Amino acid sequence: MHLGTHEEGEGWAGDDTNEMTDPVTAGVRAIDAINPYDPGFDDALAGGITAVNVNPGSGNPIGGLAVAIHTHGRYLEEMVLRSPSGLKSALGENPKRVYGDKKQTPSTRLGVAMIIRKAFMDAQNYMGKADENGRDLKLEALAMVLRREIPWRQHAHRADDIATAIRLADEFGYELVLDHGTEAHLLADVLAERGIPVLIGPLFTTKSKVELRGRSIANPGKLAAAGVEISIITDHPVIPINFLIHQATFAIKEGLDRETALRSITINPAKVLGLADRMGSLEVGKDADVVLWSGDPLDVMQRALTVWIGGRPVYTYDADTRSGVVVPRG
């Protein structure tokens, strides 16, 4: 998602999601653009969400470094769980549209894949030679992926783009995570065999472009039935972050089993972020990020009553005013 980097109600002044001045911006970091006072953080707490992964946008073939953070705090360094938590890349319509409109490479899927390959080849040549050639922010970020220190967060919707993502991962040997995966069910057996997780969503959007024609709330169930580990995402602010739980509920209506639905918004994303030792389940020694619901959280009539982060209450629902009370971030 893009919580804090694409601020709500701010227009261009609060949109720092994409640095679309270069097809390769591996050196930019989402953490440098997050406003922890974005109202979306309060919405996250109201939706029972204690942690998020914030990605740069999908305008570039290589967009920049993601960060995993808690959803309450006044100062990013107090909220960070893992930084960086991955390197964002995009295949498909977005980068070819952005740079095609500028009449520069990449203007096709061919060009997008070439840009990514060249960047990794440059990083391979750079690795171990930083002392000789000086440091390079882009290449250092790509080297982290090649050393498998962080995952490659691949934005891909269409099945052919997902196949390209797998092809590139095989070529360079990095850890691949698929973001969106609108048509991932068409390659579900391949993804399951390779153990590639899919973070699927947003599920409530219109089919606003060609690569979303296969969007269906039934797709998470199809992926899970084939043995693919799924997480469900909102791509906030595309879908408001507090609707995350409702996407899981409607996915159950369309065939996803209840246990997997709960895992898709708890332990599965924690695994993808490398944070399963701290969160995603209730166990002794974890961070005590806990949400008390009024009833079954997968019932659309229920709500988060109290949210604790690190054992500290940060949000309480007030039934009299029908609104949430967030502990001051100061």
N, C-alpha and C positions, 0 to 999 in steps of 0.2 A: 504494500500500500504506500501511499504518499502523505501520510499524516504529518502535519507540521511543515511540510515543504510546499504543499499546495493548499494554502490556507483558505478556509471557507469565508465567503463574503468579502474577499479582498481584491478580487480581480487580478489584473496583471501584477499589481504591487506585491501580492502574496504568493505568486506562482514562481517557485524556484525549482521546479521539478526537472526540467531539461536544460542543459547547456548546449544548445543546438548550433554551435559555431564551429564544430569540428566533429567528424564522424567517430573519432576515437577520443573519448574524454574519461579514460580509465582512472585518471588521477583525481577526479573530483569526488567529494565525499558528501553523502546525504546529510551527515551529522552537522555540516557547516551551514545547512539551510533550514534546520528544524526550529520552529518556534514552539516551545512547550506551552505557550499560552493560547495556541490555536484552539478554538472552541471544540474542535473534533476530539480533543483529549477528554473533555468532560463527557462527550457522547460515548466515547469508548468505555468509560467507567460505567455509564448508565446501561451499556450493553453487556456488562460483565466481562470486559476484556482488560487484562492486566499487563499484557505485553504485546508488542507489535514489531514487525520488521519493516523498516522504511527503506524503500528503493528509490534511486533516481528514476526518471521517466524512460520511455521507450522511443524517443525521437532519434537516438543514435544507435548504430550497430553495437557500440560499446559505450555504456552510459555512465558508469561510475560505481563507487563503493557504497554498499548498503550498511545499515546499522540496526541492531536489535536493541530495543529500549523498553523500559517500563512506561506505563501510560499516566504516571503521576509524578510531578516534580517541578521544580522551578529552574533547574540548572541541568543541562544535558549530561554533564559528567556524573551527576548523581543518579541518572536514569539509565545509563548505558549498561547493557547486559553483555553484548559482544560487538566489538568494533575493530575491523570491519566484519560483517557477517556474510559477505558474498560480494561478487562483482556482477553488475547488471549488464546484460546484453539483450539486443532485440533483433529478431528476424521478422520477415513479413512486411506488411503494408506500411507501417509507421516510418521506419528509416528511409525506405525507397521513396515515399511521398515527400518527406522533409527535404532530402537532398536532390531528388528529381526536380522539385519546384525551384531549386537553386541552380539547376542545370550543372550539377557536379556529381562526381562519384560519391556514393553509390545511388544509382537511379533504378536499379533492378535487383532482384534476388541474387543474381550472379555477382553483382558488385558488392552487396552486403556481405556475402560469404567470403569474398576475396579480401575485403577490408579486415574481417576478423582473422582470417588465416595470416595475413601479412603482419598484423599486430602480434600474434603469438610467435611467429617466426622472428620478429624483431626482439621479442622478450627472451626467446631461447638464446639468441646471439648475445643478448645483454647479460644474462645470468652468469654470475661469477666474474664479471668484468666491470662492475660498477666503480671499483677503485681506479681503474684505468681510464674510464670514459666519463666519470662524473655521474651523479645520481640523476634518475629520470623518474618522475612521478608516475607516468603512464606505465612504463615498463616494470617498475617495482610492483605495481598493483597486479599486472598480468603474471608476473613471476610468482606471486602468492598463489594464484590459481594453478599454475603449472606444478608448483610444489605441493599441491593439494592441501594448502593451509586454509583456504576458504573455497566454497563452492562457486560454480559458474551459474548465475541465476538467469536462465534463458527464457525471455519473453517469446512465446510461440503459440499461435492459435491453430493454424492449418496443419493437416497431417503431413504435407510435404515439407513444411518448415520444421516440424518436429523431427522428421527423418534427417533433415540437414543438421539439426542440433545434435542428434546422435552421431552422425558422420563426423562432425567436427570434434566431438568429445572423444571418439575413438582415435582420431588422428593425433590429438595432443594429450590425451590421457588424463584429463581433469575430471573432477566430480561434478556431475551434471544434475541440476535441479530444474524442472520445467515449471515456469509460471504461466498461468492461464490454461493452456492445454485444451482449448475448446473442442478440437477434434482428436484428442489423445485416445479416446475410446477406439478409434479406428486402428490404432497400433498398440492396443492394450497388452496383447500377448508379448510383444517385443519389449515394452517398458517393464512388464512384470518380470520377465526373464532376466533383464539387466539390472533390476532393482533400482530403477530411476523413479524418484517420487514426483508426483504431480500436484502442484498447488492450483486447484481449479477454481475458476471464477473470473470476474463477477458473474453471477447466475441470474440476476434480475434485470439485466440490460436488454435494450432492444437490439435487433440484428442490424446495427447501424452501418456496417461495412461488410465487404465480401467475406473476409475471413471469419466473421461471426455467424455465417449462415447455419453452421452446425451447432450453435449454442442450444443447450437443452438442460433443464434441471434434472433430467434423467441421466445425464452423462456421469455424474459422480458414482451413481450406483453401478453403472456399466463398468467403470474402471475398477471399483472395489471388488466386484464379482470376478474380475479377471486376475485379481491378486496384486493390483497396483496399490501402493501406499499413497493415500490422498490426504491433502489438507484442503479446506475450503477458505477462499479469500474474497475480500470485497473490492479490492483495488481502490479503496477510499481515496478521494471523494467521489469516484465513479458511482459506487453504491455506499451510502452512509455506513460508517463503521459499526454503528449499533444494530444494524440489520444482519450482522454475521450469523447470529444464532438462528434467525428466521430462514436464511439460506439453507442451513443444515436441516431445519424442520421440513421445508418443502422438498429437499432432496430425499428425505425419508418417504414422503408421500409418493415420490416417483421411483421408489425401488431401493434406495440405500438403506442398509440395515442400521438399526438404532445405535448399536455399539460402535460401529465404524463412524457414524455421524458424530458421536461424542468425541471419539479419538481424533477426528478430522479438525477439531477446533481446540484440542488440548495437547495430548502427548505427541501426535504426529508432527505438527508444526514445531514443537519443542525439539524433536529429533532433527528436523531439517536445519534448524538454527544452531545445532550443537549445544543445546541448553537443557536436554532431557535430564541431566543430573541435578538441575535446579528447579525445574517447573514442569508443568504438563500433567502431573498426577499428585495425589496426596500421599506423601511418604515422609517419614522421619528424616530430618536433615535437609529437606528442600527449603525453598525460600518463603514458604507460607504465603503464597499468592492464592487467595481463596475467595470464592464468591458464594454468598448465601442467597438462594433463590426463594421466591414465594411458593414455588412448587416445581414440577418437572420443567427444567429449562427449555426442553424441546416442545413445550406447550406454548403457543403464541400468546396465551392469555396471562402467562407468568412473567415476572420481572426480577431483575437483580435488586435485592433489598440492601445488602451491605457488601462492600468490596474491601478486602484487605490486600495490601502489598507489603511483603516483608513482615507480615504479622501486624501491620499497623492499619487501622481503618482509615480509608481515604475517601469513601463515598457511602452515603446512606440515602435511601429513598424515603421521602416524607409523604405519607399517604394523605395527610390533610391538604397539602398544597399541590399534590400530584406532581411533584418535581424532585429532582435529586439535589442533595447537599454535598458538595465537594469540599473536602478539607483544604483550606488555603494553601497554595503552593509556596508561599513565602516562608 
